[in-house]
Structures are given as C-alpha cells and as structure tokens.
C-alpha cells in the first residue's frame, strides 16, 4: 500500500471545547485548527505532536457515525489514519487482499485530504483510514 506514516489518530469526543482544554492545559499541546466537515457530520480539532496529528471528532448530528460510536462505545480512540501517496491504488490493493472497504473511492476529508476507510471487521478490529494529501 506504500504507507508513509501515521497521519493522525482520530478520537471521538462529546464536547470539543472541553476536550481541547484537556489537550492544551493538561498535555501542553496546541490546537492549530478547528474545522467542520458537513459531509461527515463532525467538527474537528487538530493537534500535532512530533510528526503525528491527533484529530478530535465531535458529532454535529445525532445520526453521525461519531455520535453512534460514542453512544455504543463511549468517548475514545475512533480510528488510526495512515498516509499514502496512491489512495486509489491502496484501496484496490486492500480489496484484492480481501479487506472490506467502507469507501470504494476517495472522498473529501478534513484539512483538504482525500480519505477512505477500511472496515474494522477486516482490519483486526481497528477502523483504518487511508489519507492522501493532494497538495504535496
């Protein structure tokens, strides 16, 4: 799949403002971006530590996947995202290897990335996101 690095860890939260305070005041990280992604019914906040980002995800609708995740499992780690320089190729390779795709084609994500998810039923129970930055 030609993965280059962990792009970010996605963490589901009920309240973005409260979570940001924890990451800034307790952990000493700095929120550098807050963005709403209407197509995914979430509001995000990003932090960077080393070369990895942390993405906080607050649902903006009761029927969003993040709201459903929090209702079922509570707040916490939602997904791990890996960067790739060929997202369509990575999806094709994953599918050829028997991985169930949530997204068969890339779609727009936060920070201008193209994203696609692999189903946790075929990724050892971990929701896996693949990301491509078209600006690099």
Phi, psi and omega in degrees: 000351179056053178281139183257327181188169172285118182285312177195166170250128179265129182235121180280131179226152177282322185226112183298317182299315179296316181295320179300317179302319178298309183296325180277310187280329181264311183273343178079016177273162182243124175289122182253352182200135171235132186212140172262136177243089185304323182295336179254000178057046179221158168243134185242154171226137183243143175229153177236136174223117188063228179264005184249146177253154170245129179247116173273138183235116176250129179292143176253001179210146180294341181259013178284158179296328179291318177299318179294321178298311181298319180298321184277317189242349184086178179292152176150192183298126182257316182202165171242137182243132178248141177273141175221154178264003179213082184295312178301320179294320179295319178296317179298315180296316179299314181296320178297332180270009175089011179280133177283125180267137169277318178246121178275347178219152178299150175223162181291140177231187179296158177060023177076011180280153167265135187227162172201145182250146173254139186289134181298341178296338181238017179230041177060032176083004182250119174299122185244129178250137172251137186232144174228131178260105182290350181268002180252000000 
